[in-house]
């Protein structure tokens, strides 16, 4: 599974960014049968889940991003997006797109998000 992440950048605190993760070779039926998520790895810390969307449509968010981040998916574009609003300096890190199919994990290349004060 190929995952192409984009949308990172530098933004001031309070600003917004939108991350996108595209799975261009995934057929529609497989897309809906895949668990997707966004993970964040801050400097010197482990990679943690920020938001996820499982195949049953259940959405989960890490507590610190609830009310600020929204994960969504578009099967026609084979894309999973993460809208990030009211960004804080502690949101800084490398964001990774994740997919799980049949118990196998796939990762996209990370995209850097830097929030300045």
Secondary structure, 3 states (H helix, E strand, C coil): CCCEEECCEEEECCCCEEEEEECCCCCHHHHHCCEEEEEEECCCCCEEEEEEECCCCCEEECHHHCCCEEEEEECCCCEEEEEECCCCHHHCEEEEEEEEECCEEEECCCEEEEEEC
